[in-house]
Amino acid sequence: MEQYVSLDADIDAIGLDAIRAVAKRGIDRRVCGLTIDGPKVPANRNPWPVKVGGKQIGSVTSAVWSPRLETNVALGQLAIGYTPVGTKVLVQTPAGEFSAQVSPVPFDGATKK
């Protein structure tokens, strides 16, 4: 973050206190890619819960079927401890609960089934 914002600058800027607080305590979530197993998922208009062991650890913010990769791809925010590529999770969609895994972004042929 320091490459974009001077946290020590003596300036009055909207949001600077919040940025300093995040820099001090660290982040607790990260945006990451997911591939969702199963049939084509419906369009998500609201966040879908992402769980591990019955505990919600994040949410899917956007998802779509990829004809090229022949799987559902999604972006979501997950708790830091669950962001390594390959981490297995469950995604609760309106069509039911599906297994998924954290995937590298951008999505490419390496994730194709």
N, C-alpha and C positions, 0 to 999 in steps of 0.2 A: 504494500500500500504506500510505503514511503516514496516509491519512485513516482507516484502521481500527486501526492499531497505532502506538504511540509507540515508535520505535526507539531513542530516547535515554533512555527511562525507566530509573531505577535500581531495577528490580524483578527478582525471581527468578521466571521463568515458564517452564514447559516449552515448548520449541520456539522461544523468543525468539532464541537464538543462531543457529539455522537460518534464521529469518526475516531476521535481520540479514545473514547471509552471502549470501542470495539478493538482498537489496536492494543489497548492495555489488557483486556480480558481474553482476547482471541475470539475466533469465530466458532460457532457451534453447529452450523449447517453448511452444506456445499451443494451447488447445482451439479448434477451428474446425469449421464445417460443411463437408460435402462432398456433392456429388451424383454418384452412380456410374452410368455409362452401362451399357446392356445389359439383359438380362432380370432378373426378380426375383432378388435375391441371397438365399441362405439366411440363416437367423438366425445371427448370429455369437456364439458362446459364448466365444471366445478372440480376442484382438486380431489384426487382419489387417495385414500389412505394407503401408506406403505407400511407393512408390519414385518417384524421378526419375532418369533416366539410369542405371538399375541400382543406384543407391545408396538404401538405406533412410533415409527422412527423417522417419518417424513411423509411427503405427498408427491404424487404425480401431478404436474401442472399442465402438461400437454402430451398427447399421445396420438399416434396414427399408425395405420397398417402401411408397411413399406412393401410394395410389389417387387421392387428390385431385390430386397433382402429376404423377402418372403417371411416376414415376422413383424410383430408390433414393436415400434420404437417409441420411446418416451423421454421426456426430460422431467426431472423432479428435484426437489430439495430433500436431502437426507442428512441425518445427524452424522457428524464427522466420523465416528467409529464404524460406520457402515458404507463408506464411500469407495473402498478399494475395488477395482475392477474384478468381477467374478463373484462378488458377495451375493448370496442367494437371499431373496426377499419374497414377500407375498404382496400383491397389489389387489385392492378391493375395488372392482369396477361395478357399474350398474348391472352387468351381465354375469357377475359372480367374482369369486376370488381366483386369481391366477398366479402361478409361480413366475418369477422374473429374476433377472440378474443385472447387476451394475455393469455397464458396458462403456467402452471408450467412446468419446465424441471427438471428431465427427464419426457418425456411423459409417461403416464401410463393409466390404465383402467379407471381412474376417469374422463378422458376427452372423453371417448367413448360415442357416441350418443345413 
